[in-house]
């Protein structure tokens, strides 16, 4: 992917690649990718420190899906 904000490229390339990967990893005959969410941090907000020493913010401490 060159541009995750390009919805056409996402649907044409990334969805297909994700479905192929899911099938390869699980042995499934069919995998359907039907939705995505692109998150962007506001320009005036500080970068996440991911819990590193001296950082004022941290990311969620566990894997999640929303």
C-alpha positions in Angstrom: 0.0 0.0 0.0 1.3 3.4 -0.9 -1.6 5.4 0.6 -3.9 4.1 3.3 -6.1 7.1 2.8 -6.9 6.1 -0.8 -10.1 4.2 -0.4 -10.0 2.8 -4.0 -6.5 1.3 -3.4 -7.6 -0.1 0.0 -10.6 -1.9 -1.6 -8.7 -3.1 -4.7 -5.4 -4.1 -3.1 -5.4 -4.2 0.7 -8.7 -6.0 1.1 -7.6 -8.7 -1.3 -4.2 -9.1 0.4 -5.9 -9.4 3.8 -8.3 -12.0 2.6 -5.5 -14.0 1.0 -3.5 -13.8 4.2 -6.4 -14.9 6.4 -7.1 -17.8 4.1 -3.4 -18.9 4.0 -3.1 -18.7 7.8 -6.4 -20.5 8.6 -6.9 -22.9 5.7 -10.3 -21.3 5.1 -11.8 -21.4 1.6 -13.3 -18.0 1.9 -12.4 -14.8 3.7 -14.4 -11.6 3.4 -13.0 -8.1 4.2 -15.8 -5.6 4.3 -14.9 -2.6 6.4 -12.0 -0.5 7.6 -11.2 2.4 9.9 -8.3 4.8 9.4 -7.3 6.7 12.5 -5.3 9.9 12.5 -3.9 11.8 15.4 -4.8 15.6 15.4 -1.8 17.7 14.5 -1.8 19.6 17.8 -1.7 16.5 20.0 1.6 15.0 21.3 2.8 11.7 20.0 2.0 8.6 22.1 4.9 7.5 24.3 3.8 3.9 24.6 4.7 3.9 28.3 8.3 4.7 27.8 10.2 6.6 30.5 9.4 10.3 30.5 6.3 10.0 28.2 3.1 11.6 29.3 0.8 9.3 27.4 0.5 5.6 26.6 -1.4 3.4 24.2 -3.9 0.8 25.3 -2.0 -2.0 27.1 -3.6 -4.9 25.3 -4.7 -5.9 21.8 -8.2 -4.9 21.0 -10.6 -4.8 18.1 -13.3 -2.2 17.7 
